[in-house]
Every structure is written in C-alpha cells, then in structure tokens.
Amino acid sequence: MKNKKCIWIINKQSILLLFILFMWLLPERIINNIPANQYLTFMLRGAFLIVLLRKRRFIIPKLGFSEMMIFIFFMSYVPGMILNGNADAGKYLWLLCDVFCVFGIWMFFKNPRGKLQILFFDYLPIFWIILLILSFFYAATNVAHKSYGGVIFFVGSKDITAHCLVTFFGLNAYSDVRDKGRITMLTWILAGFSLLFAVLQGSGQGMVMIGFLIGLLLFFVISTKRSWKLITPAIFIAVLGGIYYLIVTFDFLNIKIITNFIENVLQKDTTLTGRDTIYKGSLKLIMNHIFIGYGYGNQIVYETLGRIWKAFNTAHNALLQMLLDSGLIGTIIFCIMLYSLLKKMFRSSSNAIGVIYLTIFSLMLGGLTGITYPSVYFWLLVIIGINYSNFSDRESEEYFNAV
C-alpha cells in the first residue's frame, strides 16, 4: 500500500490502550512486584472489554461457531477442577478473568477499520524496540535473577521473551504486507535482533520459532505471496502432530538430521535439557485422568516431578500440558477449534493473513519444548487472524488511502 497515513490519537482512550497493551505484552517483570499480582494482571487485561468498546452498557455479542468453540474450550478445564479437587476459589476467578479478557480482545478487534485498532498496529514497532532494548540490557548488565534454574528477563524467562518477540515479528510483518504490500526493512532488522537475542541466550525455542518464521516469510516474499496456501489447515495440523509425536516419544533420536540440528545448531543435548524425564512423568500423570485432566492452573507436574529438579514446573510441551489441564476431551475440542479458525483464515483473499497464519505455525512449533499455546500471544494472533480475514488487501488499500 502506498501513502498510508499514520493516525496518532492522544486522548484518554489511546493512553489507556497503550497501558493495557503494556500489561498484555510486557507483564511479568513489573507485575510480580505488585501484591496480588495474578488477579490484578488478569483484571487489567479484562479491562479491554469495558474500556475499549466505548459502550456505556454491556452487550453480549452474538457468538459464531469459532467464538463458541473458544468458549467451550475454556469450559473444558472445569470438570478436572471440580472432580479432581485441584482448584480453589482463586483459580476459578483466574479462569473467569482469562475468559473475560480473551473475549474482550476478540470484541475489540471485531472492527478492523477502527482508529484505535489502527493505532494498535502503529505502536507495535515501538513496543518491539523497547522489548529488545530491555532484554539486551538485562542480559548485558546481569540484572536478571535466577528462577526455576533459568534467567528471568523483563517479560519472564528467555523462552517467554522469545514467544513475545516472535509475536511482535508476525504482527509487524502482517501490518507491513497489509498496508504497504511488502515487509519493511525495519521489520527485518528487528527480526534479526530478535533472533540474535535467542542465539546469545541459548534459547532453542526462540531460535526455532524466530528462525523458522524468518525462513517462511523469506519464501513468502521471494515466491508468490499466495505460496502460504500450500499449507492447508489439514497439512498444518498433520505436520505439527507428526513432529509432536517424534519429540514426545523421542523417536526423533533415530533421525540423524534432527539430532545433528539439536546438537550442532541449537547446541542442546538430545534429552532436550532433561525433557525426556518430564515427558515420561507427564504421560503417566495424563493416564491417571486421561479424559478430563487436572483442571485449569493445576501444579501436578511440579508437585510430582519438582522434587527431582525445580525447573520441572510444567510439562514443557504445550500439547502434553493441555492434556494435563483439560484431558483428551478438551484437547479434541481445541483441535476442532484450531482447525475451524485456520480454515477461516485459509479462505481469506488477503495475502497479509498468510503472515498471521505462518506466525501461528511458528509459535506452535515452539510448543514442542514450551507452553506457547494457549497463551496471550496465541490468542492475540488467532483473534486478529479470524477478525481480519474478511478484510482484503484491496479493501485495506482503499480504506487507508481514504483516511
């Protein structure tokens, strides 16, 4: 797109928008120093629904199939919470706030043409630059402290920082393609610094997610922009499912190209830093409550495996953690939901949506050794992807040139 005008709105709403974005995207380092930080974080995130809709009264929106599946997925946590007795009132409140804020963001991005929505994308490069500066600063000055055996940076661990960086990369690239028809040099440079951070900090997740997304988007740019259509939703899920199977069962040890990549490129051992022990223990726990899991916010992995090493606080695999939290029923619901959301994006005539599509793939690839979904970054990408899928590149050009 040519001559896109940047709209800067300086008023109470735009300032509050930036503050809530800060709470969403850069929460942990600051929030952990505030009393009752968990509840405060989720309440502030939930403020999206009330503040940004600019409505004086609450209106329950009409839910489509995709939105209803998201709600049903969240509800799949409840049986495990009730029947396995792993939840107190605080966890139910936490779950409620999580549902509240996800649907608040969904409602906010229902209007792709809104001025605040445009402002969101205009401010993203600034947040990305701030995050990179702070991350390198904490690393260089050794300000970060140790927790669970790892370094904690501004937004959390090095891997959580990588989740945030790859999300910024995807959203900025999406905005570039939608508004300018190409990925700008600034986005490529910031992506390079993001990958550099992952390499210097030895974040295997970061190197895989950011490096893979750089490769996908380079192919996206060099070839026809419709090339992302080669990855249908069925192929998307099948490829990820196959890779997850190889990693969880450790059958990848029989594939030399993968072991060489882990040892020589990622500079990791083939146990994936002790994840073989976590995966075996997690699979045993899953079989105890295979259908409904242990519920939202459970600490079952830490309670059973944490005595081996305090870093064993989660399953360190997004799919295994989902099975622990919501069981087989919730995981099947998630897969149906994911397929329906991806199918909606895939049908879009917008090439820019392809960037979001590929970013979700890269983020979920990081879930092989971490909890990249369902997370704030995952929901942000998914919600923008489904709400903007009907907003074609041509409509974007006509609209922004008219602003």
Salt bridges, closest charged atoms under 4 A:
ASP122 OD1 - LYS4 NZ 2.74
ASP179 OD2 - LYS4 NZ 3.54
ASP179 OD1 - ARG178 NE 2.81
GLU395 OE1 - ARG113 NH2 3.89
GLU398 OE2 - ARG394 NE 3.53
